[in-house]
Amino acid sequence: NLPPLPNERLTLGKPAPIVRRPGVGMAVLFGAMLIMASIVGILPMVLPEHIVKTTAFMRISAVLQNIFVFIVPALIAAFVVTRLPATFLKIDFKPTFRTLLFTCAILVVSMPFLNFTVVLNSALPLPEWLSSATDSVEEMADNSIQLLLGGTSIGDLVMSILVIGVLTGIGEELFFRGAMQGLFSSMRMNRHVAVWLTAFIFSVMHFEIYGILPRMLLGAYFGYLIWWTGSIWNAMCAHALNNSIVAVATWLNNRSAEAETEIEELEATLASYTAIDYFFVVVSLALTLCGIYLLYRYCFRNRAKQS
């Protein structure tokens, strides 16, 4: 039985940041995000429709969104609440190769289980009024994603990985895990509550009801990565890897000219899950939990050595 991890940073020799007025910081974080989102959202309204509905524009829009809607508000909030913004956001500590290896391996082995949670989530019954609204929003979101990840060339694949994988991983982790979770933790909130509350908000803000459960589980995993390792780079790498896998799968799907969307395929396979499918789900869950425990144990031992 391992004792709980201490709340202080993993690294020694670096002072813990003094966070002043975290409530103000949270207001600044969301206020800056809303202002930047409104500014970025003007572009589709003023440009011709034939330009807006192109893959090139969607990629530019995604870059602007990640920079101005996520990264900039996180940096502003960090500078407002502390004199050590890099330490507060946990970007000044390099991850070890072993933690990165653990991080990526856990994500890969969790894929069958996460796919099952998507299937399970999509099968949950919703009220009729919510179901119709959700279907409309999901269709719009899916069309945008398909357009954003459009193309079959190697260049399209590279752009999708860079924009959806790398940049989105950096932007969203800075905003949600770096700034938001950091501010929640600074409010003397229980660390586990801060992790799961941030994961829930992270999932809800994607406005995709059918993906709320798997995205919340991923968000919680990213949150614990930052807490246990003391570095945001592990969560960024895991987030980027997850998004890149989606980008590669969509690119392969485009090249094979398959017209079905991911959600449609999952809904079609929900009733046809076989015993072997459930076996892989159970094995995936067991390996994921085992990997998370080993990661936690390694982080604890590493902290003990440094103390």
C-alpha positions as CSV (number, residue, x, y, z in Angstrom):
1,N,0.0,0.0,0.0
2,L,1.6,3.2,-1.2
3,P,1.1,6.4,0.8
4,P,-0.6,9.2,-1.0
5,L,1.6,11.4,-3.2
6,P,2.5,14.7,-1.6
7,N,0.9,17.8,-3.1
8,E,4.2,19.6,-3.7
9,R,6.0,19.5,-7.0
10,L,8.1,16.5,-8.0
11,T,11.2,18.5,-8.6
12,L,13.5,19.7,-5.8
13,G,15.2,23.1,-5.7
14,K,12.2,24.9,-7.3
15,P,9.9,26.9,-5.1
16,A,6.2,26.1,-5.3
17,P,4.4,29.0,-6.9
18,I,2.3,31.2,-4.6
19,V,-1.1,31.5,-6.2
20,R,-3.0,34.6,-5.3
21,R,-6.7,35.0,-5.9
22,P,-7.4,31.8,-7.9
23,G,-11.1,32.8,-8.2
24,V,-10.0,35.9,-10.1
25,G,-7.7,33.8,-12.2
26,M,-10.5,31.5,-13.1
27,A,-12.7,34.4,-14.1
28,V,-9.8,35.8,-16.2
29,L,-9.3,32.4,-17.8
30,F,-12.9,32.0,-18.9
31,G,-13.3,35.7,-19.7
32,A,-10.2,35.7,-22.0
33,M,-11.4,32.5,-23.6
34,L,-14.9,33.9,-24.4
35,I,-13.4,37.1,-25.8
36,M,-10.9,35.3,-28.0
37,A,-13.6,32.8,-29.1
38,S,-15.9,35.6,-30.1
39,I,-13.1,37.3,-32.1
40,V,-12.0,34.0,-33.9
41,G,-15.7,33.2,-34.5
42,I,-16.1,36.3,-36.6
43,L,-14.1,34.9,-39.4
44,P,-16.6,32.4,-40.7
45,M,-19.3,35.1,-40.7
46,V,-17.4,37.6,-42.9
47,L,-15.8,35.2,-45.4
48,P,-17.6,33.7,-48.4
49,E,-19.1,30.3,-47.8
50,H,-17.0,28.6,-50.5
51,I,-13.9,29.6,-48.5
52,V,-15.3,28.7,-45.1
53,K,-16.2,25.2,-46.2
54,T,-12.7,24.1,-47.2
55,T,-10.1,22.0,-45.4
56,A,-7.5,24.8,-45.6
57,F,-9.8,27.3,-43.8
58,M,-10.7,24.7,-41.2
59,R,-7.1,24.1,-40.5
60,I,-6.3,27.8,-40.2
61,S,-9.4,28.2,-37.9
62,A,-8.2,25.3,-35.7
63,V,-4.7,26.9,-35.4
64,L,-6.2,30.2,-34.4
65,Q,-8.5,28.6,-31.9
66,N,-5.8,26.6,-30.2
67,I,-3.5,29.7,-30.0
68,F,-6.0,32.4,-29.0
69,V,-8.8,30.5,-27.4
70,F,-6.7,28.1,-25.3
71,I,-3.0,29.0,-25.1
72,V,-3.3,32.8,-24.7
73,P,-6.0,32.7,-21.9
74,A,-4.0,30.1,-20.0
75,L,-0.9,32.2,-20.1
76,I,-2.8,35.4,-19.2
77,A,-4.4,33.6,-16.2
78,A,-1.1,32.2,-15.1
79,F,0.6,35.6,-15.2
80,V,-2.3,37.1,-13.2
81,V,-2.2,34.7,-10.3
82,T,1.5,34.0,-9.8
83,R,5.0,35.3,-10.4
84,L,6.0,31.9,-11.5
85,P,3.7,31.2,-14.4
86,A,5.8,28.5,-16.0
87,T,6.0,26.6,-12.7
88,F,2.3,27.0,-12.1
89,L,1.5,25.6,-15.6
90,K,4.1,22.9,-15.0
91,I,5.9,23.5,-18.2
92,D,9.3,24.0,-16.7
93,F,10.0,20.4,-15.8
94,K,11.1,17.9,-18.4
95,P,9.5,14.4,-18.3
96,T,11.7,11.3,-18.0
97,F,11.8,8.8,-20.8
98,R,10.3,6.2,-18.6
99,T,7.2,8.3,-17.7
100,L,6.7,9.1,-21.4
101,L,7.0,5.4,-22.2
102,F,4.4,4.6,-19.5
103,T,2.2,7.4,-20.6
104,C,2.0,6.3,-24.3
105,A,1.8,2.5,-23.5
106,I,-1.1,3.0,-21.2
107,L,-3.0,5.1,-23.8
108,V,-2.4,2.5,-26.5
109,V,-3.5,-0.5,-24.4
110,S,-6.6,1.4,-23.3
111,M,-7.9,1.9,-26.8
112,P,-10.3,-1.2,-26.9
113,F,-11.8,-0.2,-23.5
114,L,-12.2,3.5,-24.6
115,N,-13.8,2.4,-27.9
116,F,-16.3,0.4,-25.8
117,T,-17.1,3.4,-23.7
118,V,-17.8,5.3,-26.9
119,V,-20.2,2.5,-28.0
120,L,-21.8,2.5,-24.5
121,N,-22.1,6.3,-24.4
122,S,-23.7,6.4,-27.9
123,A,-26.3,3.8,-26.8
124,L,-27.5,5.7,-23.7
125,P,-31.1,6.7,-24.0
126,L,-31.8,10.5,-24.2
127,P,-35.0,12.5,-23.9
128,E,-36.6,13.2,-27.3
129,W,-35.9,16.9,-27.1
130,L,-32.3,16.4,-26.2
131,S,-31.8,13.6,-28.7
132,S,-32.9,15.7,-31.6
133,A,-30.8,18.6,-30.6
134,T,-27.8,16.3,-29.9
135,D,-28.1,14.6,-33.3
136,S,-28.1,18.0,-35.0
137,V,-25.0,19.2,-33.1
138,E,-23.2,15.8,-33.5
139,E,-23.8,16.0,-37.3
140,M,-22.4,19.5,-37.5
141,A,-19.4,18.5,-35.4
142,D,-18.8,15.4,-37.4
143,N,-19.0,17.3,-40.7
144,S,-16.5,19.9,-39.4
145,I,-14.1,17.1,-38.2
146,Q,-14.4,15.3,-41.5
147,L,-13.6,18.6,-43.4
148,L,-10.8,19.4,-41.0
149,L,-9.2,16.0,-41.5
150,G,-10.0,15.8,-45.2
151,G,-7.5,14.8,-47.9
152,T,-5.6,11.7,-48.8
153,S,-2.1,12.9,-49.5
154,I,0.9,12.6,-47.2
155,G,0.8,16.3,-46.8
156,D,-2.8,16.1,-45.5
157,L,-1.8,13.5,-43.0
158,V,1.2,15.6,-41.7
159,M,-1.0,18.7,-41.4
160,S,-3.7,16.7,-39.5
161,I,-1.1,15.4,-37.1
162,L,0.5,18.8,-36.5
163,V,-2.8,20.7,-36.1
164,I,-5.2,18.2,-34.5
165,G,-2.5,16.1,-32.7
166,V,0.4,18.3,-31.6
167,L,-1.1,21.8,-31.5
168,T,-4.4,20.8,-30.0
169,G,-2.7,18.6,-27.4
170,I,-0.5,21.6,-26.4
171,G,-3.4,24.1,-26.4
172,E,-6.0,22.1,-24.6
173,E,-3.6,20.8,-21.9
174,L,-2.3,24.3,-21.1
175,F,-5.9,25.5,-20.8
176,F,-7.6,22.6,-18.9
177,R,-4.9,20.8,-17.0
178,G,-2.3,23.5,-16.7
179,A,-4.5,26.5,-15.9
180,M,-7.9,25.2,-14.9
181,Q,-6.9,22.2,-12.8
182,G,-4.1,24.3,-11.3
183,L,-6.5,27.0,-10.3
184,F,-9.0,24.4,-8.8
185,S,-6.1,22.9,-6.8
186,S,-5.1,26.3,-5.6
187,M,-8.6,26.8,-4.1
188,R,-7.8,24.1,-1.5
189,M,-10.0,21.7,-3.4
190,N,-9.3,18.0,-3.0
191,R,-6.9,17.0,-5.7
192,H,-9.1,14.1,-6.9
193,V,-12.1,16.5,-7.2
194,A,-10.0,19.0,-9.1
195,V,-8.9,16.3,-11.6
196,W,-12.4,14.9,-12.2
197,L,-14.1,18.3,-12.3
198,T,-11.6,19.6,-14.8
199,A,-12.1,16.4,-16.8
200,F,-15.9,16.8,-16.8
201,I,-15.6,20.5,-18.0
202,F,-13.1,19.4,-20.6
203,S,-15.5,16.8,-21.9
204,V,-18.6,19.0,-21.8
205,M,-16.9,21.9,-23.6
206,H,-16.4,19.7,-26.7
207,F,-20.2,19.7,-27.0
208,E,-20.4,16.1,-28.1
209,I,-22.8,14.2,-25.9
210,Y,-22.0,10.8,-27.5
211,G,-18.3,11.2,-26.5
212,I,-18.7,12.7,-23.0
213,L,-17.8,9.5,-21.1
214,P,-14.6,8.5,-22.9
215,R,-13.4,12.1,-23.2
216,M,-13.9,12.6,-19.4
217,L,-12.0,9.4,-18.7
218,L,-9.2,10.6,-20.9
219,G,-9.3,14.0,-19.3
220,A,-9.0,12.4,-15.8
221,Y,-6.0,10.4,-17.0
222,F,-4.3,13.5,-18.3
223,G,-5.0,15.2,-15.0
224,Y,-3.4,12.5,-12.9
225,L,-0.4,12.4,-15.2
226,I,0.3,16.1,-14.4
227,W,-0.3,15.6,-10.7
228,W,1.8,12.5,-10.3
229,T,4.7,13.5,-12.6
230,G,4.8,17.2,-11.9
231,S,5.0,17.9,-15.6
232,I,2.4,18.9,-18.2
233,W,4.5,17.5,-21.0
234,N,3.4,13.9,-20.2
235,A,-0.3,14.9,-20.6
236,M,0.5,16.9,-23.8
237,C,2.2,13.9,-25.3
238,A,-0.7,11.5,-24.4
239,H,-3.2,14.0,-25.7
240,A,-1.3,14.5,-28.9
241,L,-0.9,10.7,-29.4
242,N,-4.6,10.1,-28.9
243,N,-5.6,12.8,-31.4
244,S,-2.9,11.7,-33.9
245,I,-4.3,8.1,-33.8
246,V,-7.7,9.6,-34.7
247,A,-6.1,11.7,-37.5
248,V,-4.3,8.6,-39.0
249,A,-7.4,6.5,-38.8
250,T,-9.4,9.1,-40.6
251,W,-6.7,9.6,-43.2
252,L,-6.7,5.8,-43.9
253,N,-10.5,5.9,-44.0
254,N,-10.4,8.7,-46.6
255,R,-7.9,6.8,-48.7
256,S,-10.0,3.7,-48.7
257,A,-13.0,5.8,-49.6
258,E,-15.2,4.6,-46.7
259,A,-18.1,6.9,-46.3
260,E,-19.3,5.8,-42.8
261,T,-18.5,8.1,-39.9
262,E,-16.9,6.8,-36.7
263,I,-20.1,7.2,-34.6
264,E,-22.2,5.4,-37.2
265,E,-19.8,2.5,-37.3
266,L,-19.8,2.2,-33.5
267,E,-23.5,2.3,-33.3
268,A,-23.7,-0.4,-35.9
269,T,-21.4,-2.7,-33.8
270,L,-23.0,-2.1,-30.4
271,A,-25.5,-4.9,-30.8
272,S,-23.0,-7.2,-32.4
273,Y,-20.4,-7.3,-29.6
274,T,-19.2,-10.9,-29.3
275,A,-17.6,-12.7,-26.5
276,I,-14.1,-12.2,-28.0
277,D,-14.9,-8.4,-28.2
278,Y,-15.7,-8.3,-24.5
279,F,-12.6,-10.3,-23.7
280,F,-10.4,-7.7,-25.4
281,V,-12.3,-5.0,-23.5
282,V,-11.7,-6.7,-20.2
283,V,-8.0,-7.3,-21.0
284,S,-7.6,-3.7,-22.1
285,L,-9.1,-2.4,-18.9
286,A,-6.9,-4.7,-16.8
287,L,-3.8,-3.7,-18.6
288,T,-4.7,0.0,-18.3
289,L,-5.3,-0.2,-14.6
290,C,-2.1,-2.2,-14.1
291,G,-0.2,0.4,-16.2
292,I,-1.7,3.3,-14.2
293,Y,-0.7,1.6,-10.9
294,L,2.9,1.0,-12.1
295,L,3.1,4.6,-13.3
296,Y,1.9,5.9,-9.9
297,R,4.3,3.6,-8.1
298,Y,7.2,4.8,-10.2
299,C,6.3,8.4,-9.6
300,F,6.1,7.9,-5.9
301,R,9.4,6.1,-5.7
302,N,11.0,8.9,-7.8
303,R,9.7,11.5,-5.4
304,A,11.0,9.5,-2.4
305,K,14.5,9.3,-3.9
306,Q,14.5,13.1,-4.6
307,S,13.4,13.9,-1.0
